[in-house]
Amino acid sequence: MRTFTIADPEDGRLTRELGVLDLPGGGRLRIGTALLPAGARIPDAGASLHAGHELSVILSGRAETESGGEAAVIGGGMVSVIPAGEPHVAVVREEMRLVYFMLEPAS
């Protein structure tokens, strides 16, 4: 078993990687935290797109999101799952803290 301490990003960064696990059969699981200020647009322009699935546990805050062409409001106590290859964007309305899990495919 490995454990990770949830800690906010430092030095003005939005994210902090807590650890990376190599998965059996290839691929990786990246675990980290994000502290997103109110008013931030993620990403700054365009949309984010990842080769692997992204799961976020929202600890606090609120954001308006669009993923796969569907709009949603996410907030504290919710879990968001974005499938691999799905374009997505968020506009943070209340400072948001979250823990993310990025499942990266084998290369």
Buried (B, 14 or more C-beta within 10 A) or exposed (E): EEEEEEEEBEEEEEBBEBEEEEEEEEBBBBBBBBBBEEEBBBEEEEEBEBEBBBBBBBBEBBBBBBBEEEEEEBBBEBEBEBEBEBBBBBBBBBBBBBBBBBBBEEE
